[in-house]
Structure formats: structure tokens, C-alpha cells
Amino acid sequence: MKTIPLLPRLIAIAAAAAPVGAQTTGGATALAIKGASDSRLSLPYQQPRVDGGTVAGVTATSLVLAGETWIPGQFTRQADGTGKVCYALFLDGPLEGVFYKVLSNNEDTLVLDTEGDKLNEHPLGAIPFGTRVDIVPYWTVAEVFGADEASVLLEPRVSPLFPTDDLLLYDNGRSGINKAPVTTIYYRKNQGWRSVAAPSDSSAETILPPGAVFTVRRRGATDLELINFGVYYRQRRAVFVAGGATEGNDQYVSLLLPEPVTLDESNLSNGVVRPSASPLLRADEVLVWRSANPGFNQAPDTVLYYRPAIGWLKVGDNTPLGSSFSLAPGEAIIIRKKPSSPPADWLQIPPP
């Protein structure tokens, strides 16, 4: 079974993670990629911080951190190919676990892509001065799946016209049910990472955000193993789940925790998944893939819903399973928001 070499990079990451303000743990998990199948995955471990500090000022889209002397553009990708795209992660306070992409920075200020949120009027609460923030690089496709032919995990294409293994990415900013992937990325022999939409341009720096779901379309018959190694923040994490709008909406999400949690522990019933009145009048649902059968474009085979005073149920089974059904690290799930169901932040609490 082919894997990306682990130990030297894991040791380096664990060492780099040591000064993080929040409690962190270095570790790794093995994610299975089935042969002749689609494997929907996510990355429970993240990269170690590169900087951070405490909040000394807040505007709608920016944070001032106390006593910093950064180089302008230090936390973004530069035109000359240097630098890394980063995000700002709140370590405590009302926004604990929330993160936003860094658009730019000067010597002490981060300008963030808040995706419509206002930091000075945030729905989770006001950001107190002294709130701790870490600056963390995003994983990129090349870092996760290999940067060259000696290390690449997926089978390269010899031509854009002859598909082998693909990486399929989704856009949670789009609304709708049964969303198709919006981007197909592959490794081109002697050229590197490319996309179907732009085969002449490099896709090596395409980011894989925390909690984002991707599909590995493995056309070869043999199984592969993706080792996700890095840092685990032992704190609350937040994943935004968009609302159902007028026609309903599927959100591809996952745990940002490297340990399994039961449905009762998941916090999904706390305002994220709207409760159902009956098995026939189901509101929001959680969809997962649990079949071991290989294949492409398989629909989720397990549908879960929540009923007050009863708990979590599986469609077709009236036995409550909230304490026995677990969501796994790296497992992709769909939260199906029904029409008019409001958005919510899925606040994930590490198990004791």
C-alpha cells in the first residue's frame, strides 16, 4: 500500500508546534483511499502556527494584535511564489475555534476574509481585547498529496485526455442539494498538479481548508493510504453550516477533531440540525457513507435525523443510536438543511 513518508515531517511538526498558546498535540491519522472508488475525506490534523498574539483592536474585517512587527504580506502567498496562505484562528473568547483567511497584513494588523461576518458585531459575541489568536498556514494539495513524482500519492496522468486518479473539490458557498464538485485536480507527469479547467497552470498551491471535504477518485484497483499528520488544537472548533435558503442546501463538512465522537457528543443537535417532528416529517438531516462497497458517484447510504425527547435516529430504524453511532476523524458528512432552515456554527467540543 502506497503512503507518503511520515516520520521526519511529523517530528518537525511536533517540534514546531511546541510554543503554541493553546493546548496542542502532534499526531497523525491514516485515511483510507479505496481502489476503483470515490473516497470522501477531510484532514483532522492541521499545520502548526507560524505566529500569533493577542487582540488589541477590532474592526468589521480586521484585527490588530498587540506589539507585533510583521513584514507586510507575511501571511499571504506572494506573486513571486513565496509565502503561504494563512488563516487566523481564535483560541479563546466567544469566537473560540472560528477561523478566517488572511487577505493581507501590515506590521500589526490582519485583514481577514470574514465571508460577510462583522468581527465587531459577531453573532457569537464581542471579541475582548486580549483574546488569543494563532496564525496558521493552510494545507495545500502538494503538501498533502506530494509535490513531485517521487512523493506523489495519486497516479499521474500522462495526458489531460487520459484520466487516472483525480482530486475533486466542492464549494460550500454554492447553495443546493446533491452538489457536484466544482474543481477537478490531477497530477500531470513531468509537469505537476493541474486542473481540468486550467491544464496549463499549476494547482499545487490550491488550499484545503480545515473541515473542508474533498473526494479522491481512485481509478486504480489497489487501495492507498493517506497519512494526515500535524497539530491538533485541543479546544472548541467551529465549522459554519449555511442555511437551507428556498430550496434546501447540502453542506459538506467534517470533524476538526482527530478522535471519534458519538452523535450525542457531536453537538449537532444544539441548533445545527433542526429537529424533526416525526419519521415522515423530517427536518434537517445528516448523511454519511458507510457502505464498504467500491464504486463511483455513490449516494450517502445512511440518513440520520434528530427528534426531541427521543434523540438521534436512522431512517428505517426506530432505535435511538445517539450514544452508539460515531462520526470518525477524516470522515465526510453532509448536513442537509431543509428550505428556510437557518444557518448555524457547528461548535465541536473535544471529548473528555
C-alpha positions in Angstrom: 0.0 0.0 0.0 1.5 3.3 -1.1 1.8 6.1 1.5 3.6 9.4 1.8 6.7 9.2 4.1 5.7 10.3 7.6 8.2 10.3 10.4 10.7 13.1 9.6 7.9 15.6 8.9 5.9 14.5 11.9 8.9 15.1 14.2 9.5 18.5 12.7 5.8 19.5 13.0 5.6 18.3 16.6 8.7 20.4 17.4 7.4 23.5 15.7 4.1 23.2 17.5 5.6 23.4 21.0 5.2 27.2 21.5 1.5 27.3 20.6 -0.6 29.2 23.1 -3.5 26.8 23.1 -3.0 23.2 24.2 -1.9 21.2 21.1 -0.9 17.7 20.3 1.2 16.5 17.4 -0.1 13.3 15.8 -1.2 11.5 12.7 -4.1 9.5 11.3 -4.4 7.1 8.3 -7.1 7.9 5.8 -8.2 5.0 3.6 -8.5 5.6 -0.2 -10.4 2.7 -1.8 -9.4 1.3 -5.2 -11.8 1.8 -8.1 -13.9 4.1 -5.9 -14.6 7.6 -4.7 -13.3 8.3 -1.1 -14.7 11.4 0.5 -12.2 12.7 3.1 -11.1 15.6 5.3 -8.0 16.4 7.3 -8.4 16.3 11.1 -4.8 17.5 11.7 -3.6 21.0 10.8 -0.3 22.7 10.3 1.5 24.3 13.2 1.2 28.0 13.8 3.7 30.4 12.3 2.8 33.4 14.5 0.1 34.8 16.8 -0.7 37.2 19.5 -3.4 38.9 21.5 -6.2 41.2 20.2 -5.6 44.9 20.7 -8.2 46.3 18.2 -11.1 45.1 16.2 -12.9 46.4 13.1 -15.5 44.7 10.9 -12.9 42.8 8.9 -9.6 43.3 10.7 -7.7 42.5 13.9 -4.9 44.5 15.5 -2.5 42.3 17.6 -0.5 43.8 20.4 3.2 44.5 20.0 3.7 42.9 16.6 6.3 44.0 14.0 5.4 41.8 11.0 6.6 42.2 7.4 3.7 43.4 5.2 2.3 40.5 3.3 4.0 38.0 5.6 0.9 35.7 5.9 -0.2 35.6 2.2 1.1 34.0 -1.0 3.2 36.4 -3.0 3.3 37.0 -6.7 6.9 35.6 -6.9 5.7 32.3 -5.4 7.0 32.8 -1.9 4.9 32.8 1.3 2.0 30.7 2.3 -1.7 31.5 2.6 -2.7 31.5 6.3 -5.8 31.8 8.4 -6.4 33.4 11.8 -7.7 31.0 14.4 -9.3 32.3 17.7 -8.0 30.3 20.7 -10.4 31.6 23.3 -13.3 34.1 23.9 -16.7 34.0 22.2 -15.2 33.1 18.8 -13.1 30.2 20.1 -12.5 27.8 17.2 -13.6 30.2 14.5 -11.0 30.9 11.7 -10.8 33.3 8.8 -8.5 33.5 5.8 -5.8 36.3 6.0 -6.2 38.6 3.0 -3.3 40.9 3.9 -1.3 42.2 6.8 0.9 45.2 7.8 3.2 45.4 10.8 0.4 44.6 13.4 -2.9 44.2 11.6 -4.6 41.3 9.9 -7.2 41.9 7.2 -9.5 38.9 7.1 -12.0 37.4 4.7 -14.9 37.2 7.1 -17.3 35.9 4.5 -19.9 38.6 5.4 -19.4 38.4 9.2 -18.6 41.6 11.1 -15.9 41.0 13.7 -17.1 44.0 15.7 -20.7 42.7 15.6 -20.2 39.0 15.5 -23.2 36.7 16.2 -21.2 34.7 18.7 -20.3 37.8 20.8 -17.9 40.6 21.2 -14.2 40.0 20.8 -12.5 41.1 24.1 -9.1 42.7 24.0 -6.5 40.1 25.0 -8.2 37.3 23.0 -5.5 35.0 21.7 -5.2 34.4 18.0 -2.9 32.0 16.1 -1.8 32.4 12.5 -1.8 29.0 10.8 -0.9 28.1 7.2 -3.5 26.2 5.2 -2.6 22.7 3.9 -2.0 22.7 0.1 -2.6 20.0 -2.4 1.1 19.5 -2.9 1.8 19.2 0.8 -0.9 16.7 1.4 -0.6 14.5 -1.7 3.1 15.0 -2.7 4.9 17.8 -4.5 6.9 15.7 -7.1 6.8 12.3 -8.9 9.0 10.8 -6.2 6.4 11.6 -3.5 3.1 12.0 -5.2 0.4 9.6 -3.8 -2.0 9.6 -6.6 -1.3 8.0 -10.0 -0.1 10.7 -12.5 -1.8 11.3 -15.9 0.4 11.1 -19.0 -2.1 13.4 -20.8 -5.0 15.6 -19.8 -7.1 13.3 -22.1 -6.5 10.1 -20.2 -7.7 10.3 -16.6 -6.1 8.3 -13.8 -6.7 9.5 -10.2 -8.4 12.8 -9.5 -9.0 15.1 -6.6 -12.5 16.6 -6.6 -13.2 19.8 -4.6 -16.5 21.3 -3.5 -17.8 24.8 -3.0 -19.9 25.2 0.1 -20.6 28.8 -0.9 -23.0 27.4 -3.6 -26.5 26.6 -2.5 -28.4 23.5 -3.5 -29.0 19.7 -3.0 -26.7 17.0 -4.4 -23.9 19.4 -5.3 -21.4 18.3 -7.8 -17.7 19.0 -7.4 -16.6 22.4 -8.8 -12.9 21.6 -9.4 -11.0 18.5 -10.6 -7.3 18.4 -9.9 -4.8 15.8 -11.1 -1.1 15.2 -11.2 0.4 15.5 -14.7 3.5 13.5 -15.3 6.6 15.8 -15.7 4.5 18.9 -15.1 2.9 18.7 -11.6 -0.5 19.5 -10.3 -3.0 20.7 -12.8 -6.8 21.2 -13.0 -9.2 20.3 -15.8 -10.3 23.9 -16.0 -6.7 25.3 -16.4 -4.4 22.5 -17.5 -1.5 24.9 -18.2 -1.5 26.4 -14.7 -0.1 24.9 -11.5 -2.7 23.8 -8.9 0.0 22.8 -6.4 -0.9 25.7 -4.0 -4.6 25.0 -4.0 -5.6 25.2 -0.3 -7.6 22.5 1.6 -9.2 24.5 4.5 -9.9 22.9 7.9 -13.1 21.0 7.8 -13.3 21.0 4.0 -14.4 17.8 2.3 -12.7 16.5 -0.9 -13.1 13.4 -2.9 -10.2 11.2 -4.1 -11.4 9.4 -7.3 -9.1 6.5 -7.4 -9.4 4.6 -10.7 -6.6 2.1 -10.0 -7.7 -1.2 -8.4 -5.3 -1.1 -5.4 -6.1 0.7 -2.1 -4.0 3.7 -1.0 -3.4 5.2 2.4 -3.2 9.0 3.0 -1.3 9.9 6.2 -2.5 13.2 7.7 0.0 14.4 10.2 0.2 17.7 12.1 -1.2 19.5 15.0 -4.5 19.1 16.9 -5.8 22.1 18.8 -7.4 20.6 22.0 -10.1 23.2 22.1 -13.5 24.0 20.7 -13.6 24.2 16.9 -16.2 25.9 14.8 -17.5 24.9 11.3 -20.0 27.2 9.6 -23.1 25.5 8.2 -25.1 27.6 5.7 -28.9 27.7 5.8 -31.4 26.0 3.6 -32.4 29.1 1.6 -35.6 28.5 -0.5 -34.7 25.0 -2.0 -32.6 23.3 0.7 -28.8 23.1 0.9 -26.2 20.4 1.3 -23.1 21.3 3.3 -20.1 19.0 3.0 -18.4 19.2 6.5 -16.4 17.0 8.8 -14.9 16.8 12.3 -11.9 19.1 13.1 -11.1 16.6 15.9 -8.8 13.5 15.5 -10.9 11.4 17.8 -14.3 9.9 17.1 -17.4 11.4 18.7 -20.8 9.9 19.1 -23.9 11.8 17.8 -24.7 12.7 21.3 -21.2 14.2 21.8 -21.2 15.9 18.4 -23.2 19.0 19.4 -25.1 18.8 16.1 -28.5 18.8 17.9 -27.6 22.1 19.5 -29.0 24.4 16.9 -27.2 23.0 13.9 -29.6 20.2 12.8 -33.2 21.4 13.1 -35.2 18.7 15.0 -37.8 16.6 13.2 -41.5 16.2 14.2 -41.7 12.6 13.1 -40.1 10.0 10.8 -42.3 11.2 8.0 -41.9 14.9 8.7 -38.1 15.1 8.9 -36.4 18.5 9.1 -32.6 18.7 8.7 -30.7 15.5 8.2 -27.1 14.2 8.5 -26.0 12.0 5.6 -23.0 9.7 5.7 -21.3 7.0 3.6 -21.0 3.7 5.5 -21.1 1.1 2.7 -17.9 -0.9 2.2 -18.7 -1.5 -1.5 -16.4 0.1 -4.1 -17.8 2.4 -6.8 -18.1 6.0 -8.1 -20.7 8.6 -7.5 -22.3 6.7 -4.7 -25.0 8.4 -2.8 -24.9 8.5 1.0 -26.3 5.2 2.3 -27.2 6.3 5.9 -29.6 9.2 6.8 -29.8 10.4 10.3 -32.2 12.8 12.0 -32.9 14.2 15.5 -36.2 14.1 17.4 -36.6 15.9 20.7 -37.1 13.7 23.8 -36.1 10.7 21.7 -32.7 11.5 20.2 -30.8 10.5 17.1 -32.5 8.1 14.7 -31.5 6.4 11.4 -34.1 6.4 8.7 -35.7 3.0 8.6 -34.8 2.2 12.2 -36.7 3.4 15.3 -33.9 2.5 17.8 -32.2 5.6 19.3 -28.5 5.5 18.4 -27.0 8.8 19.7 -24.7 7.1 22.1 -23.6 4.2 19.8 -23.2 5.9 16.4 -19.9 7.7 16.0 -18.5 10.1 13.5 -14.9 9.3 12.6 -11.9 11.7 12.1 -11.5 12.4 8.4 -15.0 11.2 7.5 -17.0 13.4 5.2 -20.6 14.1 6.1 -23.4 16.1 4.6 -25.7 18.3 6.7 -28.8 18.6 4.6 -30.5 21.8 5.6 -34.2 21.9 4.5 -35.7 25.0 3.0 -35.8 28.0 5.4 -33.6 26.2 7.9 -31.3 28.9 9.4 -27.5 28.9 9.3 -25.5 27.9 12.3 -22.0 27.4 13.6 -21.2 23.8 14.4 -19.3 24.1 17.6 -17.3 20.9 18.1 -16.2 20.1 21.6 -13.3 17.6 22.1 -14.5 14.6 24.1 -13.1 14.2 27.6 
